[in-house]
């Protein structure tokens, strides 16, 4: 910036309890005596204009606490750029260049569906850990840059038929093993992936390819690294002072004090920056359950009740409502979508704030994920005893607007990859996975799949290792990948499969009680009457002559068969079509006899 005709940089930092604050960096030999800052007392903000420096300078703040201690140098909480870890300095960003970035996505932004339509369009999300999606082994196995990811990831996502890519947190984070979920620079894309304008270029190119971009965002907690937010000015500034509120027992991290206006404003400004500065289409809020309950992962006596004596975290509730109102309001670009990772039965997560809800657009359906994965893990001979795990999700499927998440959390820490969860030999494992994908893509709810699962990787997710792309040399794994591609395309093309994902009128059971054969059948429809029927056989037994009631007479074509040879199956099926008979069955006036392939899902639609 320029002040009185002199170029330089204006620094400002909130530290109301500090005795003294200086900005230090390469430009002053990291000597805190050189550039002491001035305190703006009413707000506790220290500021200073330093002439003769510009973009690219490394800097931190040197603070003297109220008790006289000189604290470890602190990174700038509001830095727009950082050094690449393990280095920890903030970097003066070229804000003029960032603000003048030549975006080409006006058409995309104006076409983003408004609130009344965003629940009726297809959402199929590919979840990515950008640090490991495709590493560069020729260069010490480094992470790909944003420009390299744009060259490789965007065409892949588009070719696979996904509508969106969701990145695990990309705000700068010191510890790679946190996968980004312990960030310390809420405004800065990680320098692991190159300059910050590289992320802007990635988003711009994704939008040009018709792909939306969602980022994971972490307002629940932060790590206690010495250069970070913990005890920032010698006091509990960003966190609670009482460890019963201020320390997270599971992650050994600090919990944001969301009841403090400055802290909540800091975080909401961060979310707005991702939406406005980088044009992201969605923000997924991590660990919402840990924010909502004061006794989350705490024993009796280890937590502080709210002002009414309850366990609800009223400050977090107010923060989340304000966050959603802000991201859906005039300060944010139109069409920004919010997602909650919330694993409890907290009511109204996706209800509007005006109706007493939290105001999110979508909630991850963790219950559906846990129940259905526990079902398919059972040996087929035992599945009859656990039939309700596949049907129970429909009891509450429309109580919120749900995303069905097969995320990174389910393929790590000894849980096994999706393919390994399935019982049987290699063929049965992949067949069961294909049948499960067919069930999931037909089930009400938007879709999310973690990288590597789309081709049935055997290994668990490892943050420092690339997915095993060499498995695609094997026809069986190529078949699973092709199935996911075809499921995405059919889901997007067929309104019956997505238009009423969030409304009970878009679903009805045909067969929900055939536990002896482990068969399920249900219909999806849109509000014009278009229909798709899904029939799932979760045993390795082919079932010829299986009668299924159908809601319309005539010719039904086989829209999808997860047992097709091109997917690695046995090619059992119905020669592409069936015809109904005037034989009532399953509450319908017409029915057809089908050949159900083993461990497979069929989709039928009226011809």
Buried (B, 14 or more C-beta within 10 A) or exposed (E): EEEEEEEBBEBBBBBBBBBBBBBBBEBBEBEBEBBBBEBEEEEBBBBBBBEEBBBEBBBBBBBBBEEEEBBBBBBBBBBBBBBBBEEBBBBBBBBEEBEEEEBEBEEBBEEBEEEEEBBBBBBBBBBBBBBBBBBEEEEEEBBBBBBBBBBEBBEBBBEBBBBBBBBBBBBBBBBBEBBBBBBBBBBBBBBBBBBBBBBBBBBBBBBBBEBBBBBBBBBBBBBBBEBBBBBBBBBBBBBBEEBBBBBBBEBEBBBBBBBBEBBBEBBBBBBBBBBEBBBBBBBBBBBBBBBBBBBBEBEEEEBEEEEEEEBBBBBBBBBBBBBBBBBBEEEBBEBBBBBBBBBEEBEBBBBBBEEEBBBBBBBBBBBBBBBBBEBBBBEBEEBBEBBBBBBBBBEEBBBBBBBBBBBBBBBBEEBBBBBBBBBBEEBBBBBBBBBBBBBBBBBBBBBBBBBBBBBBBBBBBEBEEBBBEEBEEBEBBBBBBBBBBBBBBBBBEBBBBBBBBBBEEBBBBBBBEBBEBBBBBBBBBBEEEBBBBBBBBBBBEBBEEBBBBBBBBEEBEBBBBBBBEEBBBBEBBBEEEBBBBEEEBBEBBBBBBBBBBBBBBBBBBBE
